[in-house]
């Protein structure tokens, strides 16, 4: 049975899924890539990191990591 959806205003979406009308199968997709060196992503009250030299290789020779464009 079709759904009737009236005027909609979405100001902001921070994660989650928004669906309108009939939804049989909802499959949200998203990808991201993060590069971080040593001593990164630490959480706590007192953090002591001793890194003499840190280098992060951000070269990506294969360009495409997680293709989602054709997988809708």
Secondary structure, DSSP 8 states (H G I E B T S, - for coil): --------------SS----S--S-------------TT-S--SSS-----S--------TT--SS--TT--
